[in-house]
Amino acid sequence: MTSLFRNSSPGALTREQAVGLLKKKFAERQRQAQQARELAAQGRGEDTEIAHVARGELVVPWALQNPEVIAVLQRTAAAHGIPFEMLSVGSAMNRINPNTGAPEFWFEGMRDRISNFFENDDVNDGQAITEGIAARGAYDGIKNDLIRGEYDERVRQLGPFDNAQRAQYKPYFREQMPPEMGVFVEKKPTGPREGSFGQANVPNPKATEAARMLGRAGRGLGVVGAGLAAADIATAEDPYRAAFANLGALGGGVLGGFAGGAAGALTGPGAVVAAPAGALAVSALGGDLGYRGGEKLYDFGYDQYRRW
């Protein structure tokens, strides 16, 4: 990863600059949280909390919280899909602003939550999609190379006429391949190649080289995905949130690609097209959703942490 910060691109960060930027942002966030605590300590009377509120919002003092008012507020909150406890200052269910640690009280209904999940302005869709595809491509290439390497090692341990044993190895190792790649070899014969009599312990050099090339391509894609993630984290306003988001994008790409490839592999004769296409499409979707999901997971976890 060090090399990602040692390139000659204009404006590229060195490793020291990137680490310094992360520390600076973390310190600023801690400073804001401390300021919020100091302001809360200056409250008069029974006021011990501060909160982020919007102009025009109504505050209901203790003196006005009679059973009738509470009942109306509970019904109204329920109609909008808002847990009533989230409206009570100091409740463990309060939403917490990740920058200041103070509670905030803007809400959205379930429909709005779903809409905002897909319209999150913090998400660079192109980057998240690219990370997802790169992650799945890296997984496919590296895994295929490793499987081929293990197969070749087993083959070399055979005797020159152990064709039956080698024929048993082939379907076993093919089943270990990613589904979008396995469709290309599952229909190939498992018996000895023509002219290979007496060479059961000699791996197919063309297949081995092809696997190695895929492995190199996979590692290259891994560097691309990791580089995009590192750059996003280093330049984000909240690097910890960005780290969760990028891990989500990479993981979502790998899992999404598996789901898409597996579904495509079930399409019969069209699997050689459907499986790779499915893996590509769903790894892109997985990267995008994983990025958003990582952000949401971080927000939820940070909210819980601030309440401790």
VOBA-1610 file (N, C-alpha, C; in pm, whole numbers, padded with zeros to 5 digits, always signed):
BEGIN
Met+00082-00121+00000Met+00000+00000+00000Met+00086+00126+00000Thr+00210+00114+00050Thr+00295+00232+00058Thr+00313+00296-00079Ser+00325+00214-00181Ser+00352+00267-00315Ser+00237+00351-00367Leu+00119+00335-00311Leu+00006+00414-00358Leu+00027+00562-00331Phe+00112+00595-00231Phe+00135+00733-00197Phe+00272+00779-00244Arg+00333+00700-00334Arg+00464+00738-00386Arg+00463+00733-00537Asn+00377+00812-00595Asn+00374+00819-00741Asn+00394+00963-00782Ser+00418+00980-00908Ser+00451+01113-00958Ser+00332+01189-01009Ser+00210+01140-00983Ser+00091+01210-01031Ser+00080+01345-00963Pro+00033+01448-01037Pro+00019+01580-00977Pro-00075+01574-00856Gly-00033+01631-00745Gly-00116+01635-00627Gly-00121+01507-00548Ala-00041+01407-00585Ala-00044+01278-00514Ala+00008+01296-00372Leu-00053+01223-00276Leu-00013+01231-00137Leu+00099+01131-00108Thr+00193+01173-00025Thr+00289+01078+00028Thr+00222+01004+00143Arg+00283+00893+00186Arg+00225+00819+00298Arg+00219+00908+00422Glu+00324+00986+00448Glu+00327+01072+00566Glu+00217+01177+00559Gln+00194+01233+00440Gln+00089+01333+00426Gln-00049+01273+00448Ala-00070+01152+00396Ala-00198+01087+00414Ala-00227+01058+00561Val-00125+01006+00632Val-00142+00978+00775Val-00166+01107+00852Gly-00092+01212+00816Gly-00111+01340+00882Gly-00250+01396+00861Leu-00303+01378+00739Leu-00438+01425+00709Leu-00542+01351+00792Leu-00524+01221+00805Leu-00616+01141+00886Leu-00613+01187+01032Lys-00494+01210+01085Lys-00481+01254+01224Lys-00545+01391+01245Lys-00527+01478+01147Lys-00581+01613+01159Lys-00734+01610+01161Lys-00792+01526+01074Lys-00937+01518+01069Lys-00994+01456+01196Phe-00924+01356+01248Phe-00969+01293+01372Phe-00963+01393+01488Ala-00854+01470+01495Ala-00839+01569+01601Ala-00948+01676+01593Glu-00982+01718+01471Glu-01087+01818+01453Glu-01221+01764+01500Arg-01246+01641+01472Arg-01371+01580+01514Arg-01379+01570+01666Gln-01269+01533+01729Gln-01265+01526+01875Gln-01282+01665+01937Arg-01225+01766+01873Arg-01238+01903+01923Arg-01383+01949+01920Gln-01453+01918+01809Gln-01593+01955+01799Gln-01678+01885+01905Ala-01649+01758+01930Ala-01724+01684+02032Ala-01700+01744+02170Gln-01576+01785+02199Gln-01545+01847+02327Gln-01617+01980+02342Gln-01622+02059+02236Gln-01694+02185+02240Gln-01842+02163+02271Ala-01900+02058+02211Ala-02040+02028+02237Ala-02062+01995+02385Arg-01971+01919+02444Arg-01984+01885+02586Arg-01970+02009+02675Glu-01879+02099+02637Glu-01860+02221+02715Glu-01983+02311+02707Leu-02043+02320+02590Leu-02164+02401+02577Leu-02279+02342+02659Ala-02291+02210+02658Ala-02397+02145+02735Ala-02381+02173+02884Ala-02258+02182+02931Ala-02233+02205+03073Ala-02273+02345+03118Gln-02296+02435+03024Gln-02332+02572+03058Gln-02483+02595+03060Gly-02560+02487+03048Gly-02705+02501+03050Gly-02754+02552+03186Arg-02868+02623+03186Arg-02924+02678+03309Arg-03040+02591+03356Gly-03067+02598+03484Gly-03177+02520+03539Gly-03152+02371+03521Glu-03251+02303+03464Glu-03239+02159+03443Glu-03182+02124+03305Asp-03141+02225+03231Asp-03089+02199+03096Asp-02946+02144+03105Thr-02932+02021+03064Thr-02801+01954+03067Thr-02760+01902+02929Glu-02841+01926+02827Glu-02815+01872+02694Glu-02820+01982+02590Ile-02747+01962+02481Ile-02764+02046+02363Ile-02800+01954+02247Ala-02860+02011+02145Ala-02903+01928+02033Ala-02902+02009+01905His-02900+01939+01793His-02914+02002+01662His-03063+02004+01629Val-03118+02124+01613Val-03261+02137+01581Val-03277+02233+01464Ala-03391+02227+01400Ala-03418+02311+01284Ala-03510+02426+01321Arg-03495+02538+01253Arg-03581+02653+01277Arg-03728+02613+01253Gly-03812+02648+01346Gly-03954+02617+01333Gly-03997+02492+01406Glu-03902+02407+01448Glu-03939+02287+01523Glu-03993+02326+01661Leu-04088+02248+01711Leu-04149+02276+01840Leu-04085+02192+01950Val-04062+02255+02065Val-04013+02186+02183Val-04129+02175+02281Val-04148+02058+02340Val-04258+02036+02434Val-04202+02027+02575Pro-04210+02135+02654Pro-04157+02134+02791Pro-04233+02034+02879Trp-04172+02002+02994Trp-04235+01908+03086Trp-04377+01950+03122Ala-04397+02082+03143Ala-04527+02129+03190Ala-04640+02102+03090Leu-04606+02084+02963Leu-04708+02061+02860Leu-04723+01913+02824Gln-04644+01828+02887Gln-04648+01687+02850Gln-04754+01612+02932Asn-04879+01644+02906Asn-04988+01572+02971Asn-05027+01451+02887Pro-05106+01357+02941Pro-05140+01234+02868Pro-05202+01258+02731Glu-05285+01362+02720Glu-05349+01387+02591Glu-05248+01429+02484Val-05158+01520+02522Val-05056+01565+02427Val-04965+01450+02386Ile-04922+01370+02485Ile-04833+01257+02457Ile-04902+01157+02364Ala-05033+01131+02388Ala-05105+01036+02305Ala-05110+01082+02160Val-05135+01212+02139Val-05141+01267+02002Val-05004+01257+01936Leu-04899+01291+02010Leu-04765+01284+01954Leu-04726+01140+01920Gln-04764+01046+02005Gln-04732+00906+01979Gln-04800+00856+01852Arg-04928+00892+01835Arg-05001+00850+01715Arg-04940+00912+01590Thr-04905+01039+01599Thr-04847+01109+01483Thr-04711+01050+01447Ala-04627+01023+01549Ala-04496+00963+01522Ala-04512+00825+01460Ala-04605+00746+01512Ala-04626+00611+01458Ala-04671+00617+01313Ala-04755+00715+01279Ala-04804+00728+01141Ala-04691+00758+01044His-04585+00818+01094His-04470+00851+01009His-04355+00751+01025Gly-04381+00642+01096Gly-04277+00539+01112Gly-04162+00580+01201Ile-04188+00672+01298Ile-04082+00721+01386Ile-04105+00666+01527Pro-04010+00589+01582Pro-04024+00544+01721Pro-04034+00665+01814Phe-04134+00666+01900Phe-04158+00783+01984Phe-04040+00814+02075Glu-03969+00709+02118Glu-03856+00730+02209Glu-03745+00814+02144Met-03739+00813+02012Met-03636+00892+01944Met-03659+01041+01960Leu-03780+01081+02002Leu-03812+01222+02019Leu-03779+01274+02158Ser-03741+01184+02248Ser-03713+01223+02385Ser-03564+01251+02403Val-03532+01372+02446Val-03392+01410+02463Val-03326+01322+02568Gly-03210+01268+02533Gly-03137+01182+02625Gly-03169+01035+02611Ser-03266+01002+02524Ser-03300+00862+02504Ser-03186+00789+02433Ala-03173+00660+02464Ala-03071+00579+02396Ala-03101+00566+02248Met-03223+00600+02206Met-03261+00588+02066Met-03242+00718+01989Asn-03192+00823+02054Asn-03166+00947+01982Asn-03068+00924+01869Arg-03090+00992+01758Arg-02989+00994+01653Arg-02878+01087+01697Ile-02754+01049+01668Ile-02638+01128+01711Ile-02565+01182+01590Asn-02537+01312+01592Asn-02458+01373+01486Asn-02314+01323+01497Pro-02260+01257+01394Pro-02127+01197+01406Pro-02014+01297+01421Asn-02038+01423+01387Asn-01932+01523+01396Asn-01922+01587+01534Thr-02037+01604+01601Thr-02037+01674+01730Thr-02072+01586+01848Gly-02134+01470+01823Gly-02176+01384+01932Gly-02305+01429+01997Ala-02369+01534+01944Ala-02494+01584+02000Ala-02613+01518+01929Pro-02726+01503+01999Pro-02843+01442+01934Pro-02900+01533+01826Glu-02963+01473+01727Glu-03029+01547+01620Glu-03166+01487+01598Phe-03258+01567+01547Phe-03398+01524+01545Phe-03465+01539+01409Trp-03390+01526+01301Trp-03455+01520+01170Trp-03484+01375+01139Phe-03599+01351+01079Phe-03644+01215+01057Phe-03696+01199+00915Glu-03714+01074+00879Glu-03764+01040+00747Glu-03846+00912+00759Gly-03949+00902+00680Gly-04029+00781+00679Gly-03956+00668+00608Met-04011+00549+00614Met-03946+00433+00553Met-03924+00454+00404Arg-04024+00510+00335Arg-04008+00535+00191Arg-03894+00632+00166Asp-03886+00737+00250Asp-03779+00834+00234Asp-03643+00772+00265Arg-03640+00681+00363Arg-03514+00617+00397Arg-03460+00536+00280Ile-03549+00463+00216Ile-03507+00383+00100Ile-03462+00475-00012Ser-03538+00583-00035Ser-03502+00676-00141Ser-03367+00741-00113Asn-03347+00786+00012Asn-03222+00852+00046Asn-03104+00757+00043Phe-03130+00629+00069Phe-03023+00529+00062Phe-02964+00526-00078Phe-03050+00536-00179Phe-03002+00528-00316Phe-02963+00665-00372Glu-02999+00773-00302Glu-02967+00907-00351Glu-02864+00976-00264Asn-02788+00899-00188Asn-02689+00954-00097Asn-02581+01029-00175Asp-02571+01160-00149Asp-02475+01242-00223Asp-02330+01211-00186Asp-02310+01141-00070Asp-02175+01110-00028Asp-02113+00998-00111Val-02196+00930-00189Val-02149+00814-00263Val-02104+00853-00402Asn-01981+00821-00436Asn-01932+00834-00572Asn-01966+00703-00643Asp-02079+00703-00716Asp-02128+00579-00775Asp-02024+00514-00865Gly-01956+00595-00945Gly-01857+00539-01036Gly-01746+00468-00962Gln-01699+00529-00853Gln-01591+00467-00776Gln-01640+00340-00708Ala-01757+00346-00645Ala-01809+00228-00575Ala-01830+00112-00671Ile-01883+00141-00788Ile-01905+00036-00888Ile-01772-00022-00935Thr-01675+00068-00961Thr-01543+00021-01006Thr-01477-00065-00900Glu-01488-00024-00775Glu-01430-00104-00667Glu-01494-00241-00659Gly-01627-00245-00677Gly-01697-00373-00672Gly-01651-00467-00783Ile-01642-00415-00904Ile-01599-00497-01017Ile-01453-00540-00999Ala-01369-00446-00955Ala-01227-00478-00935Ala-01210-00586-00828Ala-01288-00576-00722Ala-01276-00675-00614Ala-01315-00813-00662Arg-01424-00821-00739Arg-01466-00952-00788Arg-01366-01006-00890Gly-01316-00919-00977Gly-01217-00962-01074Gly-01090-01011-01007Ala-01050-00942-00900Ala-00931-00984-00825Ala-00955-01121-00762Tyr-01071-01138-00703Tyr-01104-01267-00640Tyr-01103-01379-00743Asp-01168-01355-00856Asp-01174-01459-00960Asp-01036-01499-01011Gly-00957-01397-01048Gly-00826-01427-01105Gly-00733-01497-01008Ile-00727-01446-00885Ile-00637-01505-00785Ile-00683-01645-00746Lys-00813-01662-00725Lys-00863-01794-00686Lys-00839-01896-00796Asn-00864-01857-00920Asn-00842-01950-01030Asn-00695-01991-01039Asp-00605-01897-01019Asp-00462-01926-01022Asp-00423-02022-00910Leu-00477-01999-00790Leu-00446-02085-00677Leu-00499-02226-00697Ile-00621-02236-00751Ile-00679-02368-00776Ile-00597-02444-00879Arg-00557-02374-00985Arg-00477-02440-01088Arg-00342-02483-01032Gly-00284-02401-00945Gly-00157-02438-00885Gly-00168-02563-00799Glu-00276-02572-00724Glu-00296-02692-00641Glu-00321-02814-00729Tyr-00398-02796-00835Tyr-00423-02907-00928Tyr-00293-02956-00991Asp-00211-02864-01039Asp-00085-02903-01101Asp+00004-02978-01003Glu+00004-02935-00878Glu+00087-03002-00777Glu+00039-03145-00755Arg-00092-03164-00751Arg-00146-03300-00736Arg-00110-03386-00857Val-00119-03327-00975Val-00089-03402-01098Val+00056-03448-01099Arg+00146-03363-01057Arg+00289-03398-01058Arg+00322-03515-00964Gln+00235-03539-00869Gln+00257-03648-00775Gln+00205-03782-00828Leu+00137-03780-00942Leu+00084-03903-01000Leu+00193-03980-01074Gly+00161-04105-01106Gly+00248-04181-01194Gly+00217-04147-01338Pro+00304-04177-01431Pro+00282-04139-01572Pro+00159-04205-01635Phe+00108-04313-01575Phe-00008-04381-01634Phe-00131-04376-01543Asp-00131-04283-01447Asp-00245-04269-01355Asp-00354-04180-01415Asn-00395-04211-01536Asn-00495-04128-01604Asn-00629-04129-01532Ala-00668-04245-01474Ala-00796-04253-01405Ala-00798-04160-01284Gln-00691-04155-01209Gln-00684-04068-01092Gln-00687-03921-01134Arg-00616-03888-01241Arg-00617-03749-01289Arg-00756-03710-01336Ala-00828-03805-01398Ala-00964-03776-01444Ala-01057-03747-01327Gln-01028-03804-01210Gln-01109-03776-01092Gln-01075-03640-01032Tyr-00953-03597-01048Tyr-00913-03466-00997Tyr-00987-03353-01067Lys-01003-03366-01198Lys-01055-03253-01278Lys-01191-03204-01231Pro-01294-03290-01219Pro-01424-03237-01175Pro-01420-03179-01035Tyr-01336-03237-00949Tyr-01326-03185-00811Tyr-01275-03041-00811Phe-01167-03016-00885Phe-01110-02882-00886Phe-01196-02784-00965Arg-01265-02832-01065Arg-01354-02743-01140Arg-01467-02692-01052Glu-01511-02774-00959Glu-01618-02731-00869Glu-01571-02621-00774Gln-01442-02611-00752Gln-01389-02507-00662Gln-01377-02371-00732Met-01389-02368-00863Met-01371-02244-00937Met-01490-02151-00918Pro-01469-02020-00930Pro-01582-01927-00928Pro-01683-01966-01037Pro-01813-01956-01011Pro-01913-02004-01106Pro-01902-01940-01245Glu-01866-01812-01250Glu-01859-01746-01380Glu-01738-01790-01462Met-01644-01857-01397Met-01528-01910-01470Met-01541-02060-01491Gly-01609-02126-01400Gly-01627-02270-01413Gly-01707-02310-01535Val-01796-02220-01581Val-01879-02255-01697Val-01796-02275-01824Phe-01676-02220-01827Phe-01593-02233-01947Phe-01520-02367-01954Val-01510-02435-01842Val-01434-02560-01842Val-01517-02683-01806Glu-01639-02662-01757Glu-01715-02777-01707Glu-01752-02876-01817Lys-01759-02829-01940Lys-01797-02920-02050Lys-01675-02982-02119Lys-01556-02943-02078Lys-01437-03002-02138Lys-01419-03145-02088Pro-01363-03232-02169Pro-01346-03372-02127Pro-01254-03383-02006Thr-01281-03484-01923Thr-01197-03507-01805Thr-01092-03614-01829Gly-01099-03683-01943Gly-01001-03788-01974Gly-00872-03730-02027Pro-00776-03816-02059Pro-00646-03769-02108Pro-00657-03704-02246Arg-00573-03606-02271Arg-00572-03540-02400Arg-00513-03634-02505Glu-00550-03608-02627Glu-00495-03690-02736Glu-00343-03671-02742Gly-00273-03782-02749Gly-00127-03778-02757Gly-00058-03762-02623Ser-00135-03774-02513Ser-00074-03755-02381Ser-00058-03886-02306Phe-00065-03997-02377Phe-00050-04128-02312Phe+00087-04137-02243Gly+00084-04180-02118Gly+00208-04189-02043Gly+00252-04057-01983Gln+00165-03956-01986Gln+00199-03824-01931Gln+00094-03776-01832Ala+00037-03869-01758Ala-00067-03833-01660Ala-00014-03740-01552Asn+00116-03741-01531Asn+00176-03656-01427Asn+00235-03527-01482Val+00197-03492-01604Val+00247-03369-01667Val+00131-03271-01685Pro+00129-03158-01613Pro+00020-03060-01627Pro+00015-03002-01768Asn-00102-02955-01806Asn-00121-02890-01935Asn-00057-02751-01929Pro+00052-02727-02001Pro+00122-02598-01988Pro+00037-02479-02032Lys-00049-02498-02133Lys-00132-02387-02179Lys-00233-02346-02072Ala-00297-02446-02009Ala-00393-02416-01903Ala-00325-02351-01784Thr-00206-02398-01752Thr-00132-02342-01639Thr-00094-02197-01665Glu-00047-02168-01786Glu-00008-02032-01819Glu-00130-01940-01821Ala-00243-01991-01872Ala-00365-01911-01874Ala-00407-01875-01731Ala-00395-01972-01640Ala-00431-01947-01501Ala-00337-01843-01439Arg-00210-01853-01473Arg-00115-01756-01420Arg-00145-01615-01471Met-00182-01604-01597Met-00218-01473-01651Met-00340-01416-01581Leu-00439-01502-01555Leu-00557-01457-01481Leu-00519-01414-01340Gly-00426-01486-01281Gly-00381-01450-01147Gly-00314-01313-01146Arg-00229-01288-01246Arg-00164-01157-01253Arg-00266-01046-01277Ala-00363-01074-01364Ala-00468-00974-01389Ala-00549-00949-01262Gly-00576-01058-01188Gly-00651-01043-01064Gly-00577-00959-00963Arg-00448-00981-00951Arg-00370-00902-00856Arg-00364-00756-00899Gly-00360-00734-01030Gly-00364-00596-01079Gly-00494-00528-01045Leu-00605-00599-01062Leu-00735-00543-01025Leu-00744-00519-00875Gly-00680-00606-00799Gly-00678-00586-00654Gly-00608-00457-00617Val-00499-00426-00686Val-00428-00302-00661Val-00514-00182-00698Val-00588-00194-00809Val-00677-00085-00851Val-00784-00060-00744Gly-00849-00167-00700Gly-00954-00151-00600Gly-00900-00096-00470Ala-00786-00149-00425Ala-00727-00101-00300Ala-00681+00044-00314Gly-00629+00079-00431Gly-00583+00216-00452Gly-00697+00316-00449Leu-00809+00281-00513Leu-00925+00369-00510Leu-00976+00386-00368Ala-00981+00275-00294Ala-01028+00281-00156Ala-00936+00367-00070Ala-00805+00348-00085Ala-00709+00425-00006Ala-00719+00574-00036Ala-00734+00609-00162Ala-00744+00750-00199Ala-00872+00811-00143Asp-00982+00735-00148Asp-01109+00785-00097Asp-01100+00808+00054Ile-01039+00714+00125Ile-01026+00726+00270Ile-00938+00845+00307Ala-00827+00862+00234Ala-00732+00968+00266Ala-00789+01107+00243Thr-00884+01120+00153Thr-00938+01253+00119Thr-01078+01276+00175Ala-01133+01180+00249Ala-01269+01192+00301Ala-01272+01285+00422Glu-01386+01351+00442Glu-01403+01433+00561Glu-01401+01347+00686Asp-01456+01226+00676Asp-01455+01132+00788Asp-01389+01004+00739Pro-01258+00989+00761Pro-01187+00873+00707Pro-01235+00740+00763Tyr-01283+00739+00887Tyr-01331+00613+00945Tyr-01461+00569+00876Arg-01547+00663+00852Arg-01671+00632+00780Arg-01639+00586+00639Ala-01544+00652+00576Ala-01503+00614+00440Ala-01442+00474+00438Ala-01370+00438+00544Ala-01311+00304+00551Ala-01420+00198+00553Phe-01524+00221+00634Phe-01636+00127+00637Phe-01702+00118+00500Ala-01720+00235+00437Ala-01787+00239+00307Ala-01707+00161+00201Asn-01577+00181+00200Asn-01495+00114+00098Asn-01482-00035+00125Leu-01476-00074+00250Leu-01478-00217+00280Leu-01609-00278+00235Gly-01718-00203+00253Gly-01847-00250+00205Gly-01851-00265+00054Ala-01790-00170-00016Ala-01788-00176-00162Ala-01708-00297-00211Leu-01592-00320-00150Leu-01508-00433-00192Leu-01576-00566-00159Gly-01629-00576-00037Gly-01697-00699+00001Gly-01824-00721-00078Gly-01897-00612-00102Gly-02020-00623-00181Gly-01993-00667-00323Gly-01882-00622-00379Gly-01845-00663-00515Gly-01816-00812-00523Val-01742-00863-00424Val-01708-01006-00423Val-01834-01091-00407Leu-01917-01057-00309Leu-02038-01136-00284Leu-02139-01120-00397Gly-02153-00997-00447Gly-02246-00975-00556Gly-02207-01051-00681Gly-02076-01052-00710Gly-02028-01126-00826Gly-02055-01275-00815Phe-02040-01328-00694Phe-02070-01470-00674Phe-02217-01498-00701Ala-02306-01413-00647Ala-02449-01433-00666Ala-02487-01423-00813Gly-02434-01320-00883Gly-02466-01303-01024Gly-02410-01415-01109Gly-02286-01457-01080Gly-02226-01566-01156Gly-02297-01697-01134Ala-02336-01724-01008Ala-02406-01848-00977Ala-02542-01853-01045Ala-02611-01740-01045Ala-02742-01735-01112Ala-02726-01755-01262Gly-02627-01692-01322Gly-02605-01707-01465Gly-02564-01846-01504Ala-02494-01916-01412Ala-02448-02052-01442Ala-02563-02151-01450Leu-02680-02111-01402Leu-02797-02200-01403Leu-02881-02187-01529Thr-02836-02106-01622Thr-02918-02078-01741Thr-02898-02178-01853Gly-02825-02284-01829Gly-02810-02388-01931Gly-02713-02351-02040Pro-02753-02370-02167Pro-02661-02343-02279Pro-02609-02200-02282Gly-02686-02108-02229Gly-02642-01968-02232Gly-02554-01929-02117Ala-02513-02026-02035Ala-02436-01995-01914Ala-02302-01931-01944Val-02240-01967-02057Val-02108-01912-02088Val-02113-01761-02109Val-02232-01710-02138Val-02251-01565-02150Val-02317-01509-02026Ala-02419-01578-01977Ala-02498-01528-01865Ala-02418-01523-01736Ala-02333-01623-01711Ala-02258-01626-01585Ala-02160-01510-01573Pro-02072-01486-01673Pro-01982-01371-01661Pro-02057-01238-01659Ala-02164-01229-01742Ala-02240-01104-01746Ala-02309-01080-01612Gly-02364-01186-01554Gly-02428-01173-01425Gly-02330-01134-01316Ala-02212-01195-01318Ala-02111-01161-01219Ala-02068-01015-01232Leu-02050-00969-01355Leu-02009-00831-01378Leu-02116-00734-01330Ala-02241-00759-01368Ala-02349-00666-01334Ala-02374-00662-01184Val-02380-00779-01121Val-02416-00781-00979Val-02297-00743-00892Ser-02174-00762-00939Ser-02059-00713-00862Ser-02059-00559-00863Ala-02100-00499-00974Ala-02112-00353-00980Ala-02219-00305-00883Leu-02334-00372-00886Leu-02442-00336-00794Leu-02400-00359-00649Gly-02331-00471-00626Gly-02284-00501-00491Gly-02186-00397-00440Gly-02099-00347-00528Gly-02006-00243-00488Gly-02079-00116-00448Asp-02178-00078-00526Asp-02254+00044-00497Asp-02333+00031-00367Leu-02407-00079-00354Leu-02487-00099-00233Leu-02397-00121-00112Gly-02285-00190-00133Gly-02194-00213-00021Gly-02135-00084+00033Tyr-02106+00010-00055Tyr-02053+00140-00012Tyr-02156+00212+00075Arg-02278+00216+00026Arg-02386+00282+00101Arg-02411+00210+00234Gly-02413+00077+00225Gly-02437+00000+00346Gly-02327+00018+00449Gly-02202+00029+00404Gly-02091+00054+00495Gly-02106+00186+00568Glu-02150+00288+00496Glu-02173+00418+00560Glu-02283+00409+00664Lys-02393+00341+00629Lys-02505+00328+00722Lys-02463+00249+00845Leu-02385+00144+00825Leu-02339+00063+00937Leu-02251+00145+01030Tyr-02163+00225+00972Tyr-02077+00310+01055Tyr-02161+00411+01133Asp-02257+00475+01066Asp-02343+00573+01134Asp-02416+00510+01251Phe-02469+00390+01229Phe-02541+00321+01336Phe-02446+00288+01452Gly-02330+00234+01420Gly-02235+00199+01524Gly-02187+00320+01601Tyr-02164+00430+01529Tyr-02117+00550+01597Tyr-02226+00607+01687Asp-02351+00600+01643Asp-02461+00644+01728Asp-02462+00566+01859Gln-02445+00434+01850Gln-02445+00351+01970Gln-02326+00385+02059Tyr-02213+00407+01998Tyr-02092+00440+02075Tyr-02109+00570+02152Arg-02170+00671+02088Arg-02185+00800+02154Arg-02282+00793+02272Arg-02368+00693+02273Arg-02466+00682+02382Arg-02410+00612+02504Trp-02295+00548+02491Trp-02237+00476+02604Trp-02190+00575+02711
//
